[in-house]
Amino acid sequence: MIMETRPYVPWDTVIPFMEDVFVAYGVPREDAKICADVLAESDRRGIESHGCNRFKPIYIDRIEKGTLLPVTNLEIVKETPTTVVADAHDGMGMVASYRVMEKLLEKAKTYGMAGGAIRNSTHYGIAGYWATMASKQGMVGITGTNARPSIAPTFGVENMMGTNPLTFALPTDEEFPFCLDCATSIVQRGKIEYYARSGKPTPAGMVVARDGAELTDSEKILQMLVDGTAALAPLGGGPGDEMCGYKGYGYAAVVEILSAALAGGRFMKALTGVAEDGSPRMYGLGHFFFVVDPEAFAGRETFEKIAGDISRELRASAKAPGFDRIYTAGEKEYLAWLDRKDKGVPMGEAVQREFVGLRDKLGLDYKFPFE
């Protein structure tokens, strides 16, 4: 286990701070609570690529640029007893997703299943947050979202689709759900952003360059993803199919289609956030959600017991030489939470500077432990 050298910022400091900054930028207080909790949950689970590291560059900076509206005017475009289609009108994707998931959870409790989709939205944080809203209530949660073009199709080198996570949260009889939350690319853009902000190179083989060059400079990769001269390899690898990258490519395409087609929204190159003249424009992302209540099948208790049994048998299976532990999806995130629940968020120097800069700019009354 790597020894943590970064200072920890307590949860009762970092969460109210992010909430207050959101409010200062025009986000209603109740919405700001949702947004701050989604970001904090990412750090609780050890998914630092989507937590405090993205607070300023993905949310605050976009509000300042005008490509993310602080007030979310969620419009229900179509609704049936088991479905919801909504338009977020370029507001906070996290707020729109929370409101839609609230509806779907109630529908699924009544009818056994429910599905929803949102168009004209913005970044909705970690996909696992929405799936585990269902698992916390003993139900199955499934979600996905499209994003800025990053992934090249198998045999291709042009970034066409987003990192498009396909995420599942399944309730178990253990202390944590089985939660598979990962991108359909080898690495997500947020991880490369994290590498860049930490001064670290991106491991070779994760990025496809148009000229075939091997790319490891994280800052350069981020710029090349924007100007279209590099793309992320799909899960499995690329540009060829020797490592079965067509599987990741196929799943990415499934998420792209469901994210756009269920809600009648935009897709692929229309999601760049950049207009033809190079000026910033709204992202127009799409998300989809499904909730299944096991009570409508063999029952919640039966589902949780079998899901737990499968997880336990997997972890108890024969270990490869040199390894003493097998994990199931969601376990490492649970262990991260156990480690961090009383400590707070480990914060690197780049994020420290951003927090101090926002505090001083807005005149907020906070003192951070790293000062």
C-alpha positions as CSV (number, residue, x, y, z in Angstrom):
1,M,0.0,0.0,0.0
2,I,1.4,3.4,-1.0
3,M,1.9,5.8,1.9
4,E,-0.2,8.9,1.5
5,T,2.0,12.1,1.8
6,R,-0.7,14.6,0.8
7,P,-2.4,16.5,3.6
8,Y,-6.0,15.5,4.3
9,V,-8.8,18.1,4.3
10,P,-11.7,17.1,6.7
11,W,-15.1,16.3,5.1
12,D,-16.7,19.0,7.3
13,T,-14.5,21.5,5.6
14,V,-14.3,20.5,2.0
15,I,-18.0,19.7,1.5
16,P,-19.3,23.0,2.9
17,F,-16.6,24.9,1.1
18,M,-17.6,23.4,-2.3
19,E,-21.2,24.0,-1.5
20,D,-20.5,27.7,-0.6
21,V,-18.5,28.2,-3.8
22,F,-21.3,26.7,-5.9
23,V,-23.8,29.1,-4.2
24,A,-21.5,32.1,-4.8
25,Y,-21.6,31.2,-8.5
26,G,-25.3,31.1,-8.6
27,V,-26.2,27.5,-7.9
28,P,-29.3,27.3,-5.5
29,R,-28.3,26.1,-2.1
30,E,-30.3,22.8,-2.3
31,D,-28.7,22.1,-5.7
32,A,-25.3,23.0,-4.4
33,K,-25.7,20.4,-1.7
34,I,-26.3,17.7,-4.3
35,C,-23.3,18.8,-6.4
36,A,-20.9,18.9,-3.4
37,D,-22.0,15.5,-2.3
38,V,-21.5,13.9,-5.7
39,L,-17.9,15.2,-5.9
40,A,-17.2,14.2,-2.3
41,E,-18.6,10.7,-2.9
42,S,-16.1,10.3,-5.7
43,D,-13.2,11.1,-3.3
44,R,-14.7,8.9,-0.6
45,R,-14.5,6.0,-3.0
46,G,-10.9,6.9,-4.0
47,I,-12.0,7.9,-7.5
48,E,-9.9,11.1,-7.4
49,S,-10.2,11.8,-11.1
50,H,-13.8,12.9,-10.6
51,G,-13.7,14.5,-7.1
52,C,-12.1,17.7,-5.9
53,N,-9.7,17.5,-8.8
54,R,-12.6,18.4,-11.1
55,F,-14.4,20.9,-8.9
56,K,-12.8,24.0,-10.5
57,P,-11.9,23.0,-14.0
58,I,-15.0,21.1,-14.9
59,Y,-17.7,22.9,-13.0
60,I,-16.6,26.4,-11.8
61,D,-14.6,27.3,-14.9
62,R,-17.5,26.2,-17.1
63,I,-20.0,28.3,-15.2
64,E,-17.6,31.2,-15.7
65,K,-17.3,30.4,-19.4
66,G,-21.1,30.2,-19.8
67,T,-21.0,26.5,-21.0
68,L,-22.7,25.3,-17.8
69,L,-25.7,27.1,-16.3
70,P,-25.8,27.3,-12.5
71,V,-29.6,27.1,-12.3
72,T,-31.1,23.8,-13.6
73,N,-34.5,24.3,-15.2
74,L,-35.3,20.6,-15.6
75,E,-38.2,20.0,-18.0
76,I,-40.1,16.7,-18.1
77,V,-40.6,16.2,-21.8
78,K,-42.4,12.9,-21.6
79,E,-43.5,10.7,-18.7
80,T,-45.3,7.4,-18.4
81,P,-45.9,5.2,-15.3
82,T,-42.4,3.6,-15.8
83,T,-40.4,6.1,-17.9
84,V,-39.2,9.7,-17.8
85,V,-37.5,11.8,-20.5
86,A,-36.1,15.1,-19.4
87,D,-34.3,18.2,-20.8
88,A,-31.7,19.7,-18.5
89,H,-31.5,22.9,-20.6
90,D,-27.7,23.0,-20.0
91,G,-28.0,23.2,-16.2
92,M,-26.1,21.1,-13.6
93,G,-26.0,17.5,-14.8
94,M,-25.7,16.3,-11.2
95,V,-28.9,18.1,-10.2
96,A,-30.9,16.9,-13.3
97,S,-29.7,13.3,-12.6
98,Y,-30.7,13.4,-9.0
99,R,-34.2,14.6,-9.8
100,V,-34.8,12.0,-12.5
101,M,-33.4,9.2,-10.3
102,E,-35.8,10.2,-7.5
103,K,-38.7,9.7,-9.9
104,L,-37.4,6.4,-11.2
105,L,-36.9,4.9,-7.7
106,E,-40.5,5.6,-6.9
107,K,-41.7,4.2,-10.2
108,A,-39.6,1.1,-9.8
109,K,-41.0,0.5,-6.3
110,T,-44.5,0.5,-7.7
111,Y,-44.0,-1.2,-11.1
112,G,-40.9,-3.3,-10.6
113,M,-38.8,-1.4,-13.3
114,A,-38.3,2.1,-14.5
115,G,-36.1,3.9,-17.1
116,G,-35.2,7.5,-17.8
117,A,-33.1,9.6,-20.1
118,I,-31.9,13.2,-20.0
119,R,-30.8,15.4,-23.0
120,N,-29.0,18.8,-23.1
121,S,-27.2,18.0,-19.9
122,T,-23.7,18.5,-18.6
123,H,-21.2,16.4,-16.7
124,Y,-23.0,14.3,-14.1
125,G,-20.0,13.2,-11.9
126,I,-19.2,9.6,-11.2
127,A,-21.8,7.3,-12.9
128,G,-21.6,5.0,-9.8
129,Y,-23.4,7.7,-7.7
130,W,-26.6,7.3,-9.7
131,A,-26.4,3.5,-9.8
132,T,-25.9,3.2,-6.0
133,M,-28.8,5.5,-5.4
134,A,-30.8,2.4,-6.4
135,S,-28.6,-0.2,-4.6
136,K,-29.0,1.7,-1.3
137,Q,-32.7,1.0,-1.6
138,G,-32.2,-2.7,-2.4
139,M,-32.6,-2.2,-6.2
140,V,-30.5,-2.6,-9.2
141,G,-29.2,0.6,-10.8
142,I,-27.8,0.9,-14.3
143,T,-26.6,4.1,-15.9
144,G,-24.5,5.5,-18.7
145,T,-23.5,8.8,-20.2
146,N,-21.9,10.1,-23.4
147,A,-19.2,12.8,-23.2
148,R,-16.7,14.8,-25.3
149,P,-15.3,12.7,-28.1
150,S,-12.2,10.8,-26.8
151,I,-12.3,7.2,-28.0
152,A,-11.3,6.0,-31.4
153,P,-13.2,3.1,-33.0
154,T,-11.2,-0.2,-33.5
155,F,-9.0,0.2,-36.6
156,G,-9.4,4.0,-36.3
157,V,-7.4,6.9,-34.9
158,E,-10.0,9.7,-34.8
159,N,-11.7,10.5,-31.4
160,M,-15.4,9.9,-32.1
161,M,-17.0,8.8,-28.8
162,G,-16.7,9.8,-25.2
163,T,-15.3,7.6,-22.5
164,N,-18.9,6.5,-22.0
165,P,-19.1,4.5,-18.8
166,L,-21.6,1.6,-18.6
167,T,-22.3,1.3,-14.9
168,F,-24.1,-1.2,-12.7
169,A,-24.8,-1.3,-8.9
170,L,-26.2,-4.5,-7.5
171,P,-27.3,-4.8,-3.9
172,T,-25.7,-7.6,-1.9
173,D,-26.0,-8.9,1.7
174,E,-22.5,-7.5,2.3
175,E,-21.5,-4.1,3.6
176,F,-21.1,-2.7,0.1
177,P,-22.8,-3.3,-3.2
178,F,-21.3,-4.9,-6.3
179,C,-20.7,-1.7,-8.3
180,L,-19.0,-1.7,-11.6
181,D,-18.2,1.9,-12.6
182,C,-15.6,2.2,-15.3
183,A,-15.1,3.9,-18.7
184,T,-15.3,2.0,-22.0
185,S,-11.8,3.3,-22.8
186,I,-8.6,1.9,-21.3
187,V,-8.3,5.1,-19.3
188,Q,-10.7,7.9,-18.9
189,R,-10.0,11.6,-19.8
190,G,-10.3,12.5,-16.1
191,K,-7.5,10.2,-15.2
192,I,-5.2,11.8,-17.7
193,E,-6.2,15.2,-16.2
194,Y,-5.3,13.8,-12.8
195,Y,-1.9,12.7,-14.2
196,A,-1.3,16.1,-15.7
197,R,-2.2,17.9,-12.5
198,S,0.1,15.6,-10.5
199,G,3.0,16.0,-12.9
200,K,2.9,12.3,-13.9
201,P,3.2,10.7,-17.4
202,T,0.3,8.7,-18.9
203,P,1.3,5.0,-19.2
204,A,2.2,4.0,-22.8
205,G,-0.5,2.3,-24.9
206,M,-3.5,4.1,-23.6
207,V,-3.6,6.8,-26.3
208,V,-3.8,6.4,-30.1
209,A,-1.9,9.1,-32.1
210,R,-2.9,9.8,-35.7
211,D,0.7,9.3,-36.8
212,G,1.2,6.2,-34.7
213,A,3.5,7.9,-32.2
214,E,3.6,6.7,-28.6
215,L,2.3,9.4,-26.3
216,T,3.0,9.7,-22.6
217,D,3.1,13.5,-22.0
218,S,-0.1,14.0,-20.1
219,E,-0.4,17.8,-20.8
220,K,0.3,17.2,-24.4
221,I,-2.2,14.4,-24.6
222,L,-5.0,16.6,-23.2
223,Q,-4.3,19.2,-25.8
224,M,-4.2,16.6,-28.6
225,L,-7.5,15.2,-27.5
226,V,-9.0,18.6,-27.9
227,D,-7.5,19.3,-31.3
228,G,-8.3,15.8,-32.6
229,T,-4.8,14.6,-33.2
230,A,-5.0,11.9,-30.6
231,A,-7.6,9.6,-29.2
232,L,-8.1,7.2,-26.3
233,A,-7.9,3.5,-27.1
234,P,-11.0,1.5,-26.4
235,L,-11.1,-1.0,-23.5
236,G,-8.9,-3.8,-24.7
237,G,-6.6,-1.6,-26.8
238,G,-6.1,-0.3,-30.3
239,P,-5.8,0.7,-33.0
240,G,-6.1,-3.0,-34.2
241,D,-8.1,-5.8,-32.7
242,E,-5.3,-8.1,-31.5
243,M,-6.2,-7.4,-27.8
244,C,-10.0,-7.4,-28.5
245,G,-10.5,-3.7,-28.3
246,Y,-13.6,-4.1,-30.4
247,K,-15.3,-5.1,-27.2
248,G,-14.7,-1.8,-25.6
249,Y,-15.5,0.0,-28.8
250,G,-18.8,-1.9,-29.0
251,Y,-19.8,-1.1,-25.4
252,A,-18.9,2.6,-26.0
253,A,-21.1,2.7,-29.0
254,V,-24.0,1.1,-27.0
255,V,-23.7,3.8,-24.4
256,E,-23.5,6.5,-27.1
257,I,-26.6,5.3,-28.7
258,L,-28.6,4.9,-25.5
259,S,-27.5,8.3,-24.1
260,A,-28.5,10.1,-27.2
261,A,-31.3,8.1,-28.8
262,L,-33.6,7.5,-25.8
263,A,-33.9,11.2,-25.1
264,G,-33.5,12.4,-28.7
265,G,-30.3,14.3,-27.9
266,R,-26.9,15.0,-29.4
267,F,-24.0,12.6,-30.0
268,M,-20.3,12.3,-30.8
269,K,-18.8,15.3,-32.6
270,A,-21.8,17.5,-31.5
271,L,-20.6,17.2,-27.9
272,T,-17.2,18.9,-28.1
273,G,-18.2,22.0,-26.3
274,V,-16.5,24.0,-29.1
275,A,-18.3,25.8,-31.9
276,E,-17.1,25.7,-35.5
277,D,-15.5,29.2,-35.0
278,G,-13.6,27.9,-32.0
279,S,-15.8,29.6,-29.4
280,P,-17.2,27.8,-26.4
281,R,-20.7,26.3,-26.7
282,M,-23.0,24.2,-24.6
283,Y,-22.1,20.5,-24.4
284,G,-25.6,18.9,-24.7
285,L,-24.7,15.6,-23.1
286,G,-27.1,12.7,-22.6
287,H,-27.6,10.3,-19.8
288,F,-29.7,7.2,-19.3
289,F,-30.8,5.3,-16.1
290,F,-32.6,2.1,-15.4
291,V,-33.8,0.8,-12.0
292,V,-35.0,-2.8,-11.4
293,D,-36.6,-3.9,-8.1
294,P,-35.6,-7.5,-7.4
295,E,-38.8,-7.8,-5.3
296,A,-40.7,-8.0,-8.6
297,F,-38.6,-11.1,-9.4
298,A,-37.3,-13.6,-6.8
299,G,-37.3,-11.0,-4.1
300,R,-34.8,-8.6,-2.7
301,E,-33.5,-10.9,0.1
302,T,-32.9,-13.7,-2.4
303,F,-31.2,-11.4,-4.9
304,E,-28.9,-9.9,-2.2
305,K,-28.0,-13.3,-0.8
306,I,-27.1,-14.8,-4.2
307,A,-25.2,-11.6,-5.3
308,G,-23.2,-11.8,-2.0
309,D,-22.6,-15.6,-2.4
310,I,-21.2,-15.0,-5.9
311,S,-19.0,-12.2,-4.7
312,R,-17.6,-14.3,-1.8
313,E,-16.9,-17.3,-4.0
314,L,-15.1,-15.1,-6.5
315,R,-12.9,-13.7,-3.8
316,A,-12.2,-17.1,-2.3
317,S,-11.1,-18.6,-5.6
318,A,-7.5,-19.6,-6.4
319,K,-5.0,-16.7,-6.5
320,A,-2.4,-16.2,-9.2
321,P,1.2,-16.6,-8.1
322,G,2.4,-13.5,-6.4
323,F,-1.1,-12.3,-5.4
324,D,-2.8,-12.8,-2.1
325,R,-6.2,-11.2,-2.7
326,I,-9.0,-11.1,-5.3
327,Y,-11.4,-8.2,-5.3
328,T,-15.0,-7.8,-6.5
329,A,-16.3,-4.6,-8.1
330,G,-17.0,-2.0,-5.5
331,E,-14.7,-3.6,-2.8
332,K,-11.7,-1.3,-3.4
333,E,-14.0,1.7,-3.2
334,Y,-15.5,0.5,0.0
335,L,-12.0,0.0,1.5
336,A,-11.1,3.5,0.4
337,W,-14.1,4.8,2.2
338,L,-13.2,3.0,5.4
339,D,-9.7,4.5,5.2
340,R,-10.9,8.1,4.4
341,K,-14.2,8.4,6.4
342,D,-12.5,9.9,9.4
343,K,-9.6,11.5,7.6
344,G,-11.1,13.5,4.8
345,V,-9.8,14.2,1.3
346,P,-6.1,13.9,0.4
347,M,-5.3,17.0,-1.5
348,G,-2.4,17.7,-3.9
349,E,-0.8,21.1,-4.4
350,A,-2.6,21.9,-7.6
351,V,-6.0,21.5,-6.0
352,Q,-4.8,23.3,-2.8
353,R,-4.0,26.3,-4.9
354,E,-7.4,26.2,-6.6
355,F,-9.2,26.0,-3.3
356,V,-7.2,28.9,-1.8
357,G,-7.7,30.9,-5.0
358,L,-11.5,30.5,-4.9
359,R,-11.7,31.2,-1.2
360,D,-9.7,34.4,-1.6
361,K,-11.6,35.5,-4.7
362,L,-14.9,35.0,-3.1
363,G,-14.0,36.2,0.4
364,L,-15.1,33.0,2.1
365,D,-14.2,32.4,5.7
366,Y,-12.2,29.1,5.6
367,K,-8.9,28.0,6.9
368,F,-7.4,24.9,5.3
369,P,-5.1,22.4,7.2
370,F,-2.4,22.7,4.6
371,E,-1.9,26.4,5.1
